[in-house]
Amino acid sequence: MITRLAGALLRAMLVVLLIATPALLLPGLSSDVTQIVALVSIFAAAMTIFEYASVYPGLVEFRNAPPFNRLRFVSLFSTVFLISLVVRGETDASSVTKLVTDFGVGVGNAIDFPYSPVRQIVLLLPDGTGLEHIERVRIAAGLAYFVSMLTLALFYFFVRVKNWPMNSGPFNVWINMPTFDPTSGGDVVQRLERDARFNIIVGFTLPFFIPAALKASESLFGQVTLDNPQSMVWIVAAWAFLPASLLMRGLAMGRIADLVERKRRKTAQAMRREAEERWQPA
């Protein structure tokens, strides 16, 4: 109980650090923004403690199947931190911000080709946007997409090479997949494979769909300029993190379906051997 509570508190502190990172690094934030950040941090910390201190599952999937959620957290934190450093470097330059900005320039220019996700974010900006702001958005989008692709590669490595999730012990479906009901009808393997394909398809198309949806909704909500640094950090981070998270979930559910199918085949083979031995003449 004490160990579980300590882990929940540590996770809550990391979540608070994630939410507060742009407010700590970006200059010129108003008191209203600071109060909103503090309120959201308290709410997120309370939800994290409630989720991880409880023995029973809640809403977080793969809670006891590391490093699934750890990779997702590190991915989102790295994205927010790097973009915040780029924006901070415009007013308070240092060797670290210059290094991150130069790396972002290279990544952004390499990924910014026709019909690429980064190009879609750049095209989201209204006509007449300054070159400096366009370059800032391109750098932020390039860094965010690079981190998301690196996270996917790392998770694929854990699945294929490290035998995730069996490398951390027996996999409990009830705790790690609380929103999945294996008794709701239909074959479990087929449902898992269907959900896996759905998450992969949505995760692949979401980086293109989000800018298109924002562009189409300009008549209702106004143009998306990304002028506010705080908004730009979170919008670009969410644009890259959500698709990567869905792709990871699709890979994970496909892996669970494969494990269930293997278990079924082993059980069927064992039952067949047992039946053959039972009916074998003496």
C-alpha positions as CSV (number, residue, x, y, z in Angstrom):
1,M,0.0,0.0,0.0
2,I,2.8,2.4,0.9
3,T,4.8,1.6,-2.2
4,R,1.7,2.0,-4.4
5,L,0.9,5.4,-2.8
6,A,4.5,6.6,-3.1
7,G,4.4,5.7,-6.8
8,A,1.1,7.5,-7.3
9,L,2.5,10.6,-5.6
10,L,5.7,10.5,-7.8
11,R,3.5,10.2,-10.9
12,A,1.4,13.1,-9.8
13,M,4.4,15.3,-9.3
14,L,5.6,14.4,-12.8
15,V,2.2,15.3,-14.3
16,V,2.3,18.7,-12.5
17,L,5.8,19.3,-13.9
18,L,4.6,18.5,-17.4
19,I,1.6,20.9,-17.2
20,A,3.7,23.6,-15.6
21,T,6.7,23.3,-18.0
22,P,5.5,25.9,-20.6
23,A,4.5,28.3,-17.8
24,L,8.0,27.9,-16.2
25,L,9.9,28.4,-19.5
26,L,7.9,30.8,-21.5
27,P,8.2,34.5,-20.6
28,G,5.5,37.1,-20.2
29,L,2.7,35.0,-18.8
30,S,-0.2,36.8,-17.1
31,S,-1.5,36.0,-13.6
32,D,-4.7,34.6,-15.1
33,V,-2.7,32.0,-17.1
34,T,-0.7,31.1,-14.0
35,Q,-3.9,30.5,-12.0
36,I,-5.4,28.3,-14.8
37,V,-2.2,26.3,-15.0
38,A,-2.2,25.8,-11.2
39,L,-5.8,24.7,-11.2
40,V,-5.3,22.2,-14.1
41,S,-2.2,20.9,-12.4
42,I,-4.1,20.2,-9.1
43,F,-6.9,18.5,-10.9
44,A,-4.5,16.3,-13.0
45,A,-2.5,15.4,-9.9
46,A,-5.6,14.4,-8.0
47,M,-6.8,12.2,-10.9
48,T,-3.3,10.6,-11.2
49,I,-3.2,9.8,-7.4
50,F,-6.7,8.4,-7.5
51,E,-5.9,6.2,-10.5
52,Y,-2.5,4.8,-9.4
53,A,-3.2,4.5,-5.7
54,S,-6.2,2.4,-6.2
55,V,-6.0,-1.4,-6.4
56,Y,-8.9,-1.6,-8.8
57,P,-8.6,-0.4,-12.4
58,G,-10.0,3.0,-13.5
59,L,-9.5,4.6,-17.0
60,V,-5.8,4.3,-17.6
61,E,-5.0,1.4,-19.9
62,F,-1.9,-0.8,-19.5
63,R,-1.3,0.5,-16.0
64,N,0.7,-2.5,-15.0
65,A,2.4,-3.1,-18.3
66,P,5.4,-0.9,-18.5
67,P,6.8,0.9,-20.4
68,F,3.6,1.7,-22.4
69,N,2.5,4.7,-20.3
70,R,6.0,5.7,-19.4
71,L,6.9,6.1,-23.1
72,R,3.8,8.1,-23.7
73,F,4.6,10.4,-20.8
74,V,8.2,10.9,-21.8
75,S,7.1,11.6,-25.4
76,L,4.6,14.3,-24.4
77,F,7.0,15.8,-21.8
78,S,9.9,15.9,-24.3
79,T,7.7,17.5,-27.0
80,V,6.4,20.2,-24.6
81,F,9.9,20.8,-23.2
82,L,11.6,21.1,-26.5
83,I,9.1,23.4,-28.1
84,S,9.1,25.6,-25.0
85,L,12.9,25.9,-25.3
86,V,12.6,27.0,-28.9
87,V,10.1,29.7,-28.0
88,R,12.2,30.8,-25.0
89,G,15.3,31.0,-27.2
90,E,13.7,33.9,-29.1
91,T,13.9,36.2,-26.1
92,D,16.4,34.5,-23.8
93,A,18.9,32.7,-26.0
94,S,21.4,30.2,-24.6
95,S,23.6,27.4,-25.8
96,V,20.8,24.9,-25.0
97,T,18.1,26.8,-26.8
98,K,20.3,27.4,-29.8
99,L,21.2,23.7,-30.0
100,V,17.5,22.6,-29.8
101,T,16.5,25.3,-32.3
102,D,19.2,24.3,-34.8
103,F,18.2,20.6,-34.5
104,G,14.5,21.6,-34.9
105,V,15.4,23.6,-38.1
106,G,17.1,20.6,-39.6
107,V,14.2,18.2,-38.7
108,G,11.5,20.6,-39.7
109,N,13.1,21.3,-43.1
110,A,13.6,17.6,-43.7
111,I,10.0,16.6,-42.9
112,D,8.4,19.7,-44.5
113,F,7.8,18.3,-47.9
114,P,4.5,18.4,-50.0
115,Y,1.6,16.6,-48.3
116,S,3.6,15.8,-45.2
117,P,2.0,16.3,-41.7
118,V,4.4,19.2,-41.0
119,R,3.4,20.9,-44.3
120,Q,-0.2,20.6,-43.3
121,I,0.4,22.5,-40.0
122,V,2.3,25.2,-41.8
123,L,-0.5,25.6,-44.4
124,L,-2.9,26.0,-41.5
125,L,-1.5,29.4,-40.8
126,P,-3.4,32.3,-42.4
127,D,-2.1,34.2,-45.4
128,G,0.2,37.1,-44.6
129,T,1.8,35.3,-41.6
130,G,5.3,36.5,-41.0
131,L,8.3,34.3,-42.0
132,E,9.6,34.2,-38.4
133,H,6.3,32.8,-37.1
134,I,6.1,30.3,-39.9
135,E,9.6,29.1,-39.1
136,R,8.7,28.8,-35.4
137,V,5.7,26.7,-36.2
138,R,7.7,24.5,-38.7
139,I,10.4,23.9,-36.0
140,A,7.8,23.1,-33.4
141,A,5.9,20.7,-35.7
142,G,9.2,19.0,-36.8
143,L,10.3,18.4,-33.2
144,A,6.9,17.1,-32.2
145,Y,6.6,14.7,-35.1
146,F,10.2,13.5,-34.7
147,V,9.6,12.7,-31.0
148,S,6.4,10.9,-31.8
149,M,8.0,8.8,-34.4
150,L,10.9,8.0,-32.1
151,T,8.4,6.9,-29.4
152,L,6.7,4.6,-31.8
153,A,10.0,3.0,-32.8
154,L,11.0,2.5,-29.2
155,F,7.6,0.9,-28.4
156,Y,7.9,-1.4,-31.5
157,F,11.3,-2.4,-30.2
158,F,9.9,-3.4,-26.8
159,V,7.0,-5.3,-28.5
160,R,9.2,-7.3,-31.0
161,V,12.5,-7.6,-29.2
162,K,11.7,-7.3,-25.5
163,N,8.5,-9.5,-25.7
164,W,6.2,-6.8,-24.2
165,P,4.0,-7.2,-22.2
166,M,5.2,-10.6,-20.9
167,N,8.7,-9.2,-20.0
168,S,7.1,-7.6,-16.9
169,G,5.2,-10.7,-15.7
170,P,1.7,-12.1,-16.3
171,F,-0.6,-9.8,-18.2
172,N,-3.9,-9.1,-16.4
173,V,-6.6,-8.0,-18.9
174,W,-8.9,-6.7,-16.2
175,I,-6.3,-4.3,-14.7
176,N,-4.6,-3.3,-17.9
177,M,-7.6,-3.0,-20.2
178,P,-10.4,-1.7,-17.9
179,T,-12.5,-0.4,-20.8
180,F,-12.5,-3.7,-22.7
181,D,-15.2,-6.2,-21.7
182,P,-14.2,-9.7,-23.0
183,T,-17.8,-11.0,-22.2
184,S,-19.7,-8.4,-24.2
185,G,-20.1,-10.7,-27.2
186,G,-18.1,-11.9,-30.2
187,D,-14.8,-13.5,-30.4
188,V,-12.2,-11.8,-28.2
189,V,-9.3,-12.1,-30.7
190,Q,-11.4,-10.7,-33.6
191,R,-12.5,-7.8,-31.4
192,L,-9.0,-7.0,-30.4
193,E,-7.7,-7.2,-33.9
194,R,-10.6,-5.0,-35.1
195,D,-9.8,-2.4,-32.4
196,A,-6.1,-2.6,-33.3
197,R,-6.8,-1.9,-37.0
198,F,-9.1,1.0,-36.1
199,N,-6.6,2.7,-33.8
200,I,-3.8,2.3,-36.4
201,I,-5.9,3.7,-39.2
202,V,-7.1,6.7,-37.1
203,G,-3.6,7.3,-35.7
204,F,-2.1,7.3,-39.2
205,T,-4.7,9.8,-40.6
206,L,-5.1,12.1,-37.6
207,P,-2.0,14.2,-38.3
208,F,-3.6,15.1,-41.6
209,F,-7.2,15.3,-40.4
210,I,-6.6,17.7,-37.5
211,P,-5.2,20.6,-39.6
212,A,-7.9,20.0,-42.2
213,A,-10.6,20.1,-39.6
214,L,-9.2,23.3,-38.0
215,K,-9.0,24.9,-41.4
216,A,-12.6,23.9,-42.2
217,S,-13.9,25.3,-38.9
218,E,-12.4,28.8,-39.4
219,S,-15.8,30.2,-40.3
220,L,-17.1,29.1,-36.9
221,F,-14.2,29.6,-34.6
222,G,-11.9,32.0,-36.5
223,Q,-8.5,31.5,-38.0
224,V,-5.9,29.4,-36.1
225,T,-2.9,31.7,-36.0
226,L,-0.8,30.0,-33.2
227,D,0.4,33.4,-32.2
228,N,0.1,32.7,-28.5
229,P,3.2,30.7,-27.4
230,Q,1.4,28.8,-24.7
231,S,-1.4,27.7,-27.1
232,M,1.1,26.8,-29.8
233,V,3.0,24.5,-27.5
234,W,0.0,22.6,-26.5
235,I,-1.8,22.5,-29.9
236,V,1.3,21.2,-31.7
237,A,2.2,18.8,-28.9
238,A,-1.4,17.4,-29.0
239,W,-1.3,17.2,-32.8
240,A,1.7,14.9,-32.6
241,F,1.0,13.0,-29.4
242,L,-2.5,11.9,-30.0
243,P,-1.8,10.0,-33.3
244,A,1.3,8.4,-31.8
245,S,-0.7,7.4,-28.7
246,L,-3.4,5.8,-30.9
247,L,-0.8,4.0,-33.0
248,M,0.8,2.6,-29.8
249,R,-2.6,1.5,-28.6
250,G,-3.2,-0.3,-31.9
251,L,0.1,-2.1,-31.7
252,A,-0.5,-3.0,-28.1
253,M,-4.0,-4.5,-28.8
254,G,-2.7,-6.4,-31.8
255,R,0.0,-7.8,-29.6
256,I,-2.6,-8.9,-26.9
257,A,-4.7,-10.5,-29.7
258,D,-1.6,-12.5,-30.8
259,L,-0.9,-13.6,-27.2
260,V,-4.5,-14.8,-26.7
261,E,-4.4,-16.7,-30.0
262,R,-1.1,-18.4,-29.1
263,K,-2.6,-19.4,-25.7
264,R,-5.6,-20.9,-27.4
265,R,-3.4,-22.9,-29.8
266,K,-1.3,-24.2,-26.9
267,T,-4.4,-25.2,-24.9
268,A,-5.9,-26.9,-27.9
269,Q,-2.7,-28.8,-28.6
270,A,-2.4,-29.9,-25.0
271,M,-6.1,-31.1,-24.9
272,R,-5.5,-33.0,-28.2
273,R,-2.4,-34.7,-26.8
274,E,-4.2,-35.6,-23.6
275,A,-7.1,-37.1,-25.6
276,E,-4.7,-39.1,-27.7
277,E,-2.9,-40.5,-24.7
278,R,-6.2,-41.3,-23.0
279,W,-7.5,-43.4,-25.9
280,Q,-4.2,-44.9,-26.9
281,P,-4.4,-48.7,-26.4
282,A,-2.3,-50.2,-23.7
